[in-house]
Amino acid sequence: MVDLITAYKDPEGHAREIDINRIVADEKVHDEGVARYAKHVKEGKHVKPLIVIKHPKRDEYAVLDGHHRFRALKKAGMKTVRCAVVEDYVGLGFRLTKNGYFQPPPELTKYVRIPAMQLRDYLTEFLKEPEKMLKAQMKR
């Protein structure tokens, strides 16, 4: 287990497999966000590890970051999920996370997060092959 900042800075470096049935998550997800990650899973693309917080006494984890990834992985029938586990000594963080206090509403995902990710993906492709991207834009 690691602290929250370390988990967010390097989830890959602190990830471990956790039984998906031991993970709980808030239900506030946007269907398009889940579908986007479900497509990545189906295509075999890398899906960033979830960041979860462990209950201080039980073998149970709540999703801090990765609600859409979690739903997509669960939908795909995954038995285990790669997660960076954050320490929670008193259980307050677990309870707040389990009850969705840190999860943004689906509208924020739909109108802000998804367009921002699409812009990031476009800019990433543009920086790799600017001439190809410009030609594609000119044909539109």
N, C-alpha and C positions, 0 to 999 in steps of 0.2 A: 504494500500500500504506500501511496505517496501523498504529498500535500496537493491541494487543488491547483496551485500555479504550476507546479511541476507536471501534473497530469495534462493540463491544457497545453503547455509548451511542447511536450514530447509524449503524446499518447502512444505512439508506436514503440518507443523505447521502454514503456512500462506496461505494455499490454500482456494479458494472459487470457487463456480460454476459461470461460465461465458457462456453466449449464444455463441455457436460455430460460428454463423454468424457474430459476432462482432470481430472475430479474423482473422487476415491476417498473411500469412507466405510466406517466400521465397519458390520458387519451386525447389530449388536444393536439392533434396532428392534421396537417393538410393533406388530403388524398393525393394531390399532384406531387407533393414532396415524397410521399411514400412510393408512388409509382416510379418516380425518377430513380430512387435507390433500388427499387425492385428490378428495374431494367439493368442497372449496373451489376447486381448480383447475378441475374440471369446470363449476362454477357461475360461473366467471370472477371469483371473489373475489380480492382482493389477498393474495398470499403474501409474507410478510416475506423479505428477502434472506437467504441463507445467510451464515454467517461461516466463511471458509476460511483455511487457512494455506498459503502457497506454498512449494514445494520450493525450496531456495536455488539449485539449478543447473538443474533441469528445469522445463518448462512443465507442471507437475502441481500439483494442489491437494488438500488433505485437509480434510474437513468438521470444523470445531470445534463449530459450533452449527447445527442444522437437519437432522439425520439423517433425521427423518421427512418433512420437507419435500422433501429431496433424493430420497428413494425415491418419493414421490408424483409429483414432477415428472418423474423418469426413467420411471416407469410410464406417465405421460401422454404420453410421447414427445417431451418438450421437447428441443430441440437445444442451447439455451443456457439458463443459469441466472443470475439476478442474485445477485451475491456481493460482500460486503465482504472484501477481501483483507488478511490480517494478515502483517506482515513476519516472516521466519524466516531469520536470518543463518547459522546453523550446521546446520540440518536436524533438530535434536533434536525441536523441537515438531512438525514434520511427521511424523517417525517415530512419536512417541508418539500423535499424533492418528490417523494411518493405522491403527495397531494397536489402537485403541479404548480407550486408557487414560483418556480423558476422557469417554467415552460411558457413561452410567448403564445398568444392566441393564433389560431390558424390564419387569420387575416393578415397578420404581420408576415407570416411565411409566404402567403400567396402574393402579396403586393410589394414586399420589400426584399425578403430573403431570396426567393426564387429568381426575381429579376436581377438581383445583385450577383447571384451565382452564374446566371446566364451571361451577364456582362463579363464576369471574370473568365469564364470559359472562352468566350469570343476573343477577349484580349490576349489570352494565353495562346490561342491558335494564330491570332494576328501576328504576335511577336515571333512565332516560329516561322511563318510563311506569309509575310506581309503582301507580297505581289499577288499570290494566289487569292488571298482574301479580298484584296482590292478589285481584282478581276471579277470575282464572284459578285461583289457589290455592284459593279458597273453593269452586269448583265441583268440585274433586277429592274 
